[in-house]
Structure formats: C-alpha cells, structure tokens
Amino acid sequence: MKQFICLLLVVALAACKKDGSGSGPQKMFLSKTFRKGLIESEHFYSTDGKKIRSNFYTAGGGVANLTTYRLYNYNEDGTLKEVFHFSKDHYATVRKIYSYNAQKKVTRIDEATIFTGDDDLDNIDYFEVFTYDNKGQLTQATRRYINYTMHSTDEYEYDDKGNLILNEGYNWENGALVLKQKLVLEPGPKQMPEHWKNNLVLPTDDNLYEHYLNKKTFTSYWAGELMSVYTYQAPVFNSQGYLTSISFHFKSGNTESDTEMTYEYVQQ
C-alpha cells in the first residue's frame, strides 16, 4: 500500500498545471483560495479537468503552512476510484474507495482511517451510502461503521434552480438520530458551472457553493445552540464571470469580523 501511495503522489505532481486567472474560451477551475492574503487551499487538475490533488493550509504568525493534502485516483471510465488524505509529513491517514450505479452516481464510499488505531488503510472502518432524487441531486448520505451500526446522516435540500439551500447533520445517539448542525444557504444570482459540479461528490465539497451565495447561516447544536451568520458582500468577477474576490461579514454572538477572500483559476 505504501508503494502505491508514493506512485500516486508522483503521478499527481507530474500532472499539475500552471495557475492563472485570465480569461479565454476554455473552462476555468478553482486553483487557489486566499484568506486575508494568505493561501488557504490549492487544487490541481489533469488535462481533462479532473482534480488530482488538493492542498490545505492554516495561517499562523502571518504565514500559511501546509497541514494536509489529498490525492485523487480514477477508474478507466473517468469515475473517481480512490482518495487518499495525507498529513503534512506525507503520511497517509485516510483512504476512501468509491462505488457507482449505472448512471455513474456515487452509491457508496468505503473509508479506512488511522484514527481508529489501525494504520492499515486496507482495513475499512466506515462506509457511506447515498440517496438521490429524480433530478439526480444528492438528498441523503448515511454513514455507518463497518459492522452496520449507525454513525450519522446528512440531508440536503435544493431550490427549483438546483442550488443547495439546506444541509442538516444528524448523529446517532441513544438509539436515535439527533440534529447536531444545520447549514442554511441563500443563493445569489449566479449558478455554479456544470463542470464544477462534475468534480463534486458532496455538494459542500471544497466550499465551492460559497462562490454563489448571498448569505449562509451555520448552527451548531453540539454544545447548546451556537449560530454563526456569514453575509457576502462586494463580489468582483473576471471577464468570464468567475469570482475573483469577495468580503464576508461574520457574526456569532457578540463576535463580529470582516474577511476578504480572493481566488485564482486555471484554464482547461
């Protein structure tokens, strides 16, 4: 398994493309996200527009440091086969294996993680199953331990344009599913490009929906009830209509702040 993971890393690095934010007839994919001028995430794609690597950073002392990254491996038919999560020290911590139906919709993800105390990522610890509506939109993801004991469930709702507007997360406690967090979204006037949706498994992956929001409200019920509201302001778009910068106002209890986000893209 370690030799295979190293091979994935070499392939991903070899396929990376130069970042840019110019305009042109090609499709554009999110390449880099910056928070207050410091890089927060970056994504790399194959020549046919499939994501092959994502890096994630945290800021401290005015410097962004790599904390985790992911490598993506595909089947011959172009569907996502496996995702490996790595620590900053290049140690594989999570492996996810994807299964599909005849319409190439993800039906199940098997997950192995070292955080259960077993470092062998061939040994599956959890699995998720997925339910879709008649429009092909994901409506439910149910997570169980490998012995089929319930772990948690996420539910999703959309507006009549196909925009995600609600995500509720439930955890299994004392024989029942208990609401633990809720995300309510107010979509803006622009729609997410279809080629972005093709790189998503969960609609909330990589926070891509935040490019197309007026407002989001996140409520956590893990320790009482804590509501956080994000209001998106002053969006700036490039000539192809992709968001290049936006400010959001954050309010949670007596805490308020403003943050500028900026974005770069790569053309295919």
PyMOL commands that set and color helices and strands:
alter all, ss='L'
color gray80, all
select helices_A, chain A and resi 2-15+114-116+194-197+205-212
alter helices_A, ss='H'
color red, helices_A
select strands_A, chain A and resi 28-35+38-45+51-60+63-74+80-87+92-100+106-113+126-132+138-145+150-158+164-173+176-187+213-220+226-237+243-252+255-267
alter strands_A, ss='S'
color yellow, strands_A
deselect
rebuild
show_as cartoon
